[in-house]
Amino acid sequence: MNAKEKIIEIQSAIIDNLVLCEEAISTLYSVYAMSIPEMEEFWQDLSKKEKIHADLLRSMHKQLAKGNIFQNIGRFESTNTDAFLQKMNDSISDAKENPISQETAIKTALGIESSVLDAHFYDIVNSDASEYRIIADRLSTDTHEHVKVVQDKLREIQSNNSFRLPS
């Protein structure tokens, strides 16, 4: 195996881990949809969008197959994605086993969406594949939008809670 093939193999594994992260987020949001019926549509919509992100990331394999490589993708080490996946799996288990409030679910989602932004994946990673910039821009724009939607929902929930009279 030559050096470029080895790089492609390593980068493929990193992409696979990033896809798993997006799929785990989607699963968590689906669990929230089942656990919080009054917000089912909200959570199902976010879950579907995370599945689209996973598919977009998966499409990066096509670029690797063409011999294109990604610069700086190695900054996303498996220890970081493994820790993120463990956190997602713990959150999924917790949400399946215990009641969860709207506010807690929203705050968790805000933390998740913000952590994706904080990683600056879409700013750090580059590629010699022209299609990559289109994918990265879409993922970045969507993630910014997710943060805004979740923040708005949190404000709405907190506002509704502050107007409730004690029983």
N, C-alpha and C positions, 0 to 999 in steps of 0.2 A: 504494500500500500504506500503510495507516494504521499508527500506532505499535504498536498491539496485535498486528496481523498480523506486523509485523517482529519483535517480541519472540517470538511463537510460532514463527516461522521459525528464529530463532537458537536457541531452546530445543529445538526439534526436532533440530537438528544436534548439540547437546550430548548429547541422549538417544541419538542414533544412535552417537555416539562411545563413550558408556558401554556401550551394547549390544555394540559391537565389542570393548571391553575384556573383558567377561564371556565373549564367544565365544572370544576368544584364550586366556583362562584355561582354558576347557573343552577347547580343542584341545590345550594343553600337557598337561593331565592325561590326555587320551586317548593322547598320545604316551608319557607315562610308563607308562600301562597296557600298551602294546605293548612297551616297553623293559624293564619290570621285571615279568615274568610272575608272580612270587611275590606281587606286590601288585596284580595286575590288577583284582580286584574293588574294592579300596580306591579306586584311581584312577578307575575307571569310575563309581563312585558319586559321587565329587566332581565329575567331569566332567558328569554328568547334572544335578547340583544347580546348576552354573554355567550350564547351558543354561536351567534354570528361571529363574535370575536374569535372564538376557538377555531371556527372554519377559516377565517381570514389568516390566522397564524398558521394553520395547517397548510394553507396554500403556499406558504413560504418554502415548503419542501420542494415545490416545483422549481423554484429559483435555484435551490441547491442542486437539483437533478440536472439543471442546465449548466452547472459549473459555476454559477454565481456564488459569491460568499458574502458574509455579513461582517462588517467591521465593528468591533467593540461588543459583540454579543457575548463574548466570554466573561463579561462583567456580571452576567447573570448566572452565577454559580449554582450548582445543584443544591448546595447546602441552604441557600436562600429560598429557592423554590420549594425544596423539601419542607422547610420550616413553615412556609406559607401554606402549603398543602396540608400539613398537620393541623395548623390553626383552622383551616377551612373544614377539615374532617371533624375536628372537635366541635366546631360551631354547628355543623350539620347534625351530629349526634345529640348535642345539647338541645337543639331546636326540635328534634324528633321526640326526645324523651321528656322535655319540660315545657310548660307553658311559657310563651314569650310575648312580651308586650309589644305593641306597635312601635313605641318609642325606642325600646331596646333593639329591635330588628333594624329600624332605620339608622340608629347610631352605629350599629355593627356594619351596615352597608356603607355608610359614609366613611367609616374607617377603611373598609376594603377598597372602595373606589379611590379614596385619597391615597392609599398606599400604592396603588397601581400608577397613579400620577406621579407620586414621589419618586418612584423608581426611574422616571424619565426615560423609559425604554425607547420611546418613539423619538426622543431627541438624541440619545446616545448612539443607538445602533444605526449603521448606514450600510448600503450595499451598492455593488456595481450593477444590480438589476434595476432597471427603470421602474418596474412594477412595484418594487418595494416601497418607494416614496408614497405611492397611492395608498397602499395598504397601511403604512405607518400613519399617514395623515388621517385616514378614516378612523383608525383605532384611537388616535389621540383626540380627535374631535368628539367621537362617541364617549370616551371616558370623561372628558370635560363636561359633556352634557349629562352624563350619569350623575356626576357630583352635584350639578346644579339641580337636577330633578329630585335627588335624595335630600339635598339641603332644603328645598322648597317644601317637600313632604314633611320633613322634621319640623319646620316652622309651623306648618299647618296643624300638625298633631299637638305641638306644644301650645299653640294658640287655642285650640279646642279644649285642651286639658285645663288651661287657665280660666276658661269661662264656665267650667262645670261647678255647680254648687255642691258642697258636701252633703251627703245623705244623712 
